Amino acid sequence: MINKVLLKDEIVKEIISLIAQKVYQDGQRLPAERILSDKFKVSRGTLRDALAKLEEIGMIEIKPGSGIYVKKFSMKKIPPHIMPKDYLRVSLDDIYFTRMAIELPAIELACKNHNKRDIDKLETLIEKMKKHTGNLSQYMKYDMEFHRSIIQAGKNKVLLVAFDAIYEFHIYSQIFVMEGAIEHHRLILDNLKKGNLKLAKKYLIKHLCDMEGYLDYKKVDRKKNTK
């Protein structure tokens, strides 16, 4: 289970993404806290912590007795570590399909070509994720290194180059697949060790498909805001 600190950082990134993509417009009042907490599936306390951080960096303004309002969007307001450069020109849909295109053939090759060193490294990365569940940047670092190491285990250098070329976008997409990530990684690795491609691929797809819910709600929200 992701702890409160990690969830707060995740919600900060999600709301910034929605504002940047104009799902929530400049000057628009955000939905009530109750609605937002239900939408993001977090407690009201965690949501308030995230909103306080967003107000601190100038993304929103909280007006007591009135509501929460989006302030004029500017890339300069976003701390450099939060979003990849030029991410506004790339949709989450694009990242989702690209990750599928790279990682599905990679897991197939890894099932055939992995060695003991590959497995030991993947085991270590899962343990590091467990130890850093309260530190978003470190958690995501080891999370993405796990995926990269699967590609390395497949011994296909072209897939590795492709993965590295859009590494920052992979990192961005991780905020949408963090819930249950350690469990998914464990299931992927257990079946990779056995050479069970069918199940290893099944759990990789299940992990990446966590993004689908976000793709859907963004499309719904855009329709609402264009009426």
N, C-alpha and C positions, 0 to 999 in steps of 0.2 A: 504494500500500500504506500502510495506516495504521501509524504508528510505535508503538514500545513505550509511550511516555508516553500517547498518545491511547488506545491499547487498555486500558491500566491504568484510566484514568478511565471508559471505557465499561463495563468489568467491574464496577467499583465501583457504578455506577448500576444495572446489571442485577441484581446481588445484593441491593442495597437494595430494588429493586422486588419481587423474589421474597420477601424477608423481610416487607415491608410487606403484601403480599397473602397472607401466611401459607402460601405454598408451603413455606417453611422456617419451622418453628414456634419459639417461645420455648423455649430450652433444648435444641433439637435439635442433634445433631452433623451437620455438613455432610458431604457425600461427600468421599472422599479427594482430595488435590490432583490426582492423575492423572486421576480421573474428571471433576473440575471443569475441568481444562485441556482435556480432550477435548470436554466439553460446550460450552464457550465458544470452542473452537478457538483457544486461545492457548498460548504456552509456559509452562512451570512458573514461570520467572522473572517473567514478566508477571503471572501469577496471584498469586504471592507478594507482589509489590508492591501489588496491589489488596487482598489480604487484610490487609496491614499497614496500609493506609489505613483499611480498615473497622474494624480493631481500634482505631486511633487515635481514631476518632469514636464508638466505643462500640457498634458494631453487632454485633460478634462478639468472642469471646475465644479466643485460641489457646493451648491447653494442651499444652506439649511432651510427647510420648510418649502423649498421649491423643487429641487431635484438635482440630477447630475447632468451636466451639459458638456458636449464636445467642443473643444477650443479649436481654433484654426489649425489645420494640420500642417506640419513642417517636418521634413526629414531631419532638420537640425535638432529637433527635440528628442529624437530617438537615440539613446546611447548606442555607440557603435557595435557593442557586443550583442545587441538584441536582434537585429535583422541583417541579413546579407545584403551586400551592395547590389543595387538594381533589382531588388526582389519584386518591386511593383510591376515590372514588365513580365514577370513569370507568375502564372497562377498556381495555386495549390494542386489543381487538376493536372497541370503539366508535370509537376514534381512527382505526384502519385504514379502516373503512368510511366515516367522515366525510371523511377525506382523499381517498378515491376519489371521493366524491360531489362534492367541491368542485374537485379538481384535474383530473379528466378533462374536464369541460365547459370548464374554463379553458384547457387546452392546445389544445382545438379552436378556441376563439375567438382564442387567441394566434396560431395558424397563419394565421388570416385577417386579423387586425387589427394585427399588430406593425409597428413602424417601425424605422428604423436606430438610433435612440436606445435602444430596448428591447434590441436585439441587442447593442449596445456595452456596456450595463449588465450583461447576462447574461455576456458574455465576461469582463468585469472581475471579476465575482463568482467565476467559476471560478478565475481566477488568484489571487484572494485566498484561496480555499480551499486551493490548492496551497501557498501561502506560510505557512499557519497550521496545517499538519497536526500540529504538535506542541503546539498550544494549543487544548484542547477547546472552551472557551467561544467563542473567536473563530471557530474552524472551524464550529461549529454556527450561529453568528450569520450567517455568510456563506452557509452551506448553506440555511438557512431563508429568507434574503433572496432567494436564487435562485428558490425556489418562489413566494415572494410576487411577485417581479418578473414571473414568467410570467403570474400572474393579472392584474397591472397591464397587461401587454402585450395581454391580451384585451379590455381596456376595458369590463369589466363591474363596476361599483362594488358591486353587491350581493354578488357572489362574493368580492370583496376584503374587505368588511365581515364576511362569514361566516368567512373565513380568519383575520382579525385577532381575531375574537371568541374563538377557541380557540387562539390563537398559542402559549400556554404548553404546551398539550397536543401541538401539532405539535413543539415543541422536545423534549419528553419522548420522542415516538415516534422522533425522529431517532437516538437511541442504538441503535435496532434496525435502521437502514437505512444505517449509515455505511460499511460495507465496500463498496468499489466505487462510492461515491457520486460521486466526481469523474468517473469513467469514464461512469457513467450520465448525469450532467448534460451531459457533452460530447456524447453521442449524442442526447440530447433536443434540445439547442441546435442541433446540426448539421442535424437534420431540421426543426426549427422554422424555421430560416433558409430552407430550401428550400420550406417550406409543405407538407411531406410529413406530413400528419396521421396517416396509418396508422402510420408508423414512430415519429413523435414520441410518440404515445399508447402504442405498444408498449413503448418504453423507459421511459416514465413508470410504466406498470403493472409492468414488471419491477423497477424501483427500489422502488416501494412494496410489492411482494409479498415483499420480503426480510423483512418483518415476520411473514409467515405461519409461518415455522419457529418463531418465538418463541411465537406463539399456540398452536401444536401442543404444544410441549414443556411449556408451563405447564399445559395441560389434562392431559397425562399425569402430570406431577408432582403435581397436585392429587389425582388419583385414587389415586396411591400413598400419599399422606399422609392419605387419609381411610379407608384400610383398617384 
